[in-house]
Amino acid sequence: MLISPLILISYIALDSLSGGIDADALGVAAVSFGTIFFILRVARARIVLADVNILVINPVFTYEVPYGAVRSVREENTLILVTKVDGAVYSAAFGSSVIDHFVRSTGRAVDAVDRRVRAFRGGGEGRVVKRMTRAWVTDLFGLGALICGVAAVWAGSL
């Protein structure tokens, strides 16, 4: 996994600060933490077929879509839930890629979600709930990148 070497690089860079403030080491740590933050945000996008809702967890927003609110499920370079009231919800978890061209993961996901929606047609409509995606560990890496970046700029101006 790509994240483990980045954590090691960040640790080595921050450990080198024991001899004094080094703007380059802080810069390396900031870039490593920022890369980890980005990778974790994107890699944790997913769709969860819960009991009464479909959870579309994107890097920034999470959507709770009741099964009864889904008009259709389609594939246009990603998985799209078209709702009866609130428009379309796009999933970042199933974007088009070279790998998807061969394994058709988006098409399989569309089929699985569509089967689940059709099986649940008896429920009420409900509304789509949109909220910020919480990823505390990921956000700590983002905060670490920000702190190390500001410290690197400050240390470079000394």
BAKOL-154462 format. One record per residue (C-alpha): residue number from 1; residue in one letter; x, y, z. Coordinates in Angstrom, 2 decimals, padded with zeros to 5 digits, always signed. Layout:
N
[NUM; 'A'; [X; Y; Z]] ...
***
This chain:
158
[1; 'M'; [+000.00; +000.00; +000.00]] [2; 'L'; [+001.27; +003.46; -000.89]] [3; 'I'; [+000.39; +005.06; +002.44]] [4; 'S'; [+002.85; +003.09; +004.60]] [5; 'P'; [+005.99; +004.39; +002.83]] [6; 'L'; [+004.59; +007.92; +002.96]] [7; 'I'; [+004.09; +007.63; +006.73]] [8; 'L'; [+007.66; +006.36; +007.05]] [9; 'I'; [+009.00; +009.27; +004.95]] [10; 'S'; [+007.03; +011.71; +007.12]] [11; 'Y'; [+008.38; +010.14; +010.29]] [12; 'I'; [+011.99; +010.30; +009.04]] [13; 'A'; [+011.51; +013.92; +007.97]] [14; 'L'; [+010.04; +014.93; +011.31]] [15; 'D'; [+012.65; +012.92; +013.22]] [16; 'S'; [+015.41; +014.86; +011.45]] [17; 'L'; [+014.12; +017.98; +013.21]] [18; 'S'; [+015.72; +016.80; +016.46]] [19; 'G'; [+018.92; +018.61; +015.42]] [20; 'G'; [+017.08; +021.89; +014.83]] [21; 'I'; [+014.47; +023.44; +012.59]] [22; 'D'; [+014.85; +022.36; +008.97]] [23; 'A'; [+012.49; +023.88; +006.40]] [24; 'D'; [+013.19; +021.10; +003.89]] [25; 'A'; [+012.25; +018.36; +006.37]] [26; 'L'; [+009.04; +020.20; +007.23]] [27; 'G'; [+008.29; +020.58; +003.52]] [28; 'V'; [+008.79; +016.86; +002.91]] [29; 'A'; [+006.50; +016.05; +005.83]] [30; 'A'; [+003.88; +018.51; +004.53]] [31; 'V'; [+003.90; +016.98; +001.04]] [32; 'S'; [+003.76; +013.43; +002.45]] [33; 'F'; [+000.89; +014.25; +004.80]] [34; 'G'; [-000.95; +016.07; +002.02]] [35; 'T'; [-000.56; +013.10; -000.32]] [36; 'I'; [-001.82; +010.72; +002.37]] [37; 'F'; [-004.80; +013.04; +002.98]] [38; 'F'; [-005.71; +013.09; -000.71]] [39; 'I'; [-005.30; +009.33; -001.23]] [40; 'L'; [-007.38; +008.45; +001.82]] [41; 'R'; [-010.17; +010.88; +000.88]] [42; 'V'; [-010.46; +009.47; -002.63]] [43; 'A'; [-009.89; +005.81; -001.73]] [44; 'R'; [-012.61; +005.78; +000.92]] [45; 'A'; [-015.40; +006.71; -001.49]] [46; 'R'; [-017.97; +003.92; -001.55]] [47; 'I'; [-021.62; +002.94; -001.70]] [48; 'V'; [-023.27; +001.12; +001.19]] [49; 'L'; [-026.57; -000.68; +000.68]] [50; 'A'; [-028.06; -000.29; +004.16]] [51; 'D'; [-031.44; -001.55; +005.38]] [52; 'V'; [-033.54; +001.48; +004.41]] [53; 'N'; [-031.05; +003.81; +002.69]] [54; 'I'; [-028.31; +003.81; +000.12]] [55; 'L'; [-025.30; +005.63; +001.51]] [56; 'V'; [-023.24; +007.30; -001.21]] [57; 'I'; [-019.99; +008.24; +000.52]] [58; 'N'; [-017.98; +010.62; -001.65]] [59; 'P'; [-014.73; +012.34; -000.65]] [60; 'V'; [-016.46; +015.52; +000.57]] [61; 'F'; [-020.19; +014.76; +000.93]] [62; 'T'; [-022.21; +011.75; +002.06]] [63; 'Y'; [-025.73; +011.23; +000.73]] [64; 'E'; [-028.39; +009.15; +002.44]] [65; 'V'; [-030.86; +008.15; -000.27]] [66; 'P'; [-033.97; +006.20; +000.79]] [67; 'Y'; [-034.68; +003.29; -001.55]] [68; 'G'; [-038.18; +004.62; -002.17]] [69; 'A'; [-036.79; +007.96; -003.37]] [70; 'V'; [-034.80; +006.37; -006.23]] [71; 'R'; [-036.41; +006.71; -009.66]] [72; 'S'; [-033.62; +004.95; -011.56]] [73; 'V'; [-030.00; +003.86; -011.39]] [74; 'R'; [-027.79; +004.44; -014.39]] [75; 'E'; [-024.20; +004.44; -015.55]] [76; 'E'; [-022.63; +007.41; -017.33]] [77; 'N'; [-018.90; +007.14; -016.54]] [78; 'T'; [-019.95; +006.72; -012.91]] [79; 'L'; [-022.87; +005.34; -010.93]] [80; 'I'; [-025.79; +007.81; -010.81]] [81; 'L'; [-028.88; +007.57; -008.60]] [82; 'V'; [-031.71; +009.58; -010.13]] [83; 'T'; [-034.15; +010.49; -007.38]] [84; 'K'; [-037.83; +011.36; -007.65]] [85; 'V'; [-037.53; +014.74; -005.90]] [86; 'D'; [-033.94; +015.87; -005.31]] [87; 'G'; [-032.32; +015.30; -008.72]] [88; 'A'; [-029.30; +013.08; -009.30]] [89; 'V'; [-026.69; +011.83; -006.85]] [90; 'Y'; [-023.33; +011.00; -008.43]] [91; 'S'; [-020.96; +008.46; -006.89]] [92; 'A'; [-017.24; +009.14; -006.87]] [93; 'A'; [-016.59; +005.51; -005.94]] [94; 'F'; [-017.35; +004.26; -009.43]] [95; 'G'; [-015.62; +006.62; -011.84]] [96; 'S'; [-014.51; +005.53; -015.24]] [97; 'S'; [-010.98; +004.18; -015.39]] [98; 'V'; [-008.88; +001.87; -017.47]] [99; 'I'; [-009.38; -000.94; -014.97]] [100; 'D'; [-013.16; -000.39; -014.97]] [101; 'H'; [-013.15; -000.79; -018.75]] [102; 'F'; [-012.02; -004.40; -018.30]] [103; 'V'; [-013.71; -005.50; -015.05]] [104; 'R'; [-016.92; -003.45; -015.40]] [105; 'S'; [-017.15; -002.69; -011.68]] [106; 'T'; [-019.45; +000.28; -012.35]] [107; 'G'; [-021.85; -001.84; -014.40]] [108; 'R'; [-021.91; -004.54; -011.74]] [109; 'A'; [-022.54; -001.94; -009.03]] [110; 'V'; [-025.39; -000.41; -011.06]] [111; 'D'; [-026.96; -003.88; -011.42]] [112; 'A'; [-026.61; -004.60; -007.68]] [113; 'V'; [-028.07; -001.25; -006.61]] [114; 'D'; [-030.88; -001.51; -009.18]] [115; 'R'; [-031.84; -005.00; -007.94]] [116; 'R'; [-031.91; -003.74; -004.34]] [117; 'V'; [-034.00; -000.67; -005.27]] [118; 'R'; [-036.53; -002.77; -007.22]] [119; 'A'; [-036.82; -005.23; -004.31]] [120; 'F'; [-037.57; -002.36; -001.92]] [121; 'R'; [-040.24; -000.54; -003.96]] [122; 'G'; [-042.90; -000.80; -001.23]] [123; 'G'; [-041.49; +001.93; +001.05]] [124; 'G'; [-042.20; +005.64; +001.19]] [125; 'E'; [-040.29; +008.15; -000.85]] [126; 'G'; [-038.37; +010.22; +001.68]] [127; 'R'; [-035.80; +012.89; +000.88]] [128; 'V'; [-032.08; +012.76; +000.21]] [129; 'V'; [-029.97; +013.87; +003.18]] [130; 'K'; [-026.65; +015.50; +002.29]] [131; 'R'; [-023.92; +015.99; +004.91]] [132; 'M'; [-020.18; +016.40; +005.11]] [133; 'T'; [-018.22; +013.15; +005.04]] [134; 'R'; [-016.48; +012.56; +008.36]] [135; 'A'; [-013.06; +010.97; +008.18]] [136; 'W'; [-011.22; +011.95; +011.36]] [137; 'V'; [-007.95; +010.13; +010.69]] [138; 'T'; [-007.83; +011.46; +007.14]] [139; 'D'; [-008.53; +014.99; +008.35]] [140; 'L'; [-005.70; +014.71; +010.90]] [141; 'F'; [-003.31; +014.09; +008.00]] [142; 'G'; [-004.72; +017.17; +006.26]] [143; 'L'; [-004.21; +019.22; +009.42]] [144; 'G'; [-000.67; +017.85; +009.75]] [145; 'A'; [+000.05; +018.86; +006.15]] [146; 'L'; [-001.23; +022.37; +006.82]] [147; 'I'; [+000.78; +022.75; +010.03]] [148; 'C'; [+003.98; +021.37; +008.49]] [149; 'G'; [+003.49; +023.52; +005.37]] [150; 'V'; [+003.07; +026.72; +007.40]] [151; 'A'; [+006.02; +025.76; +009.62]] [152; 'A'; [+008.18; +025.07; +006.51]] [153; 'V'; [+007.36; +028.50; +005.08]] [154; 'W'; [+008.06; +030.11; +008.45]] [155; 'A'; [+011.34; +028.18; +008.91]] [156; 'G'; [+012.43; +029.05; +005.37]] [157; 'S'; [+012.02; +032.77; +006.06]] [158; 'L'; [+014.34; +032.72; +009.12]] 
***
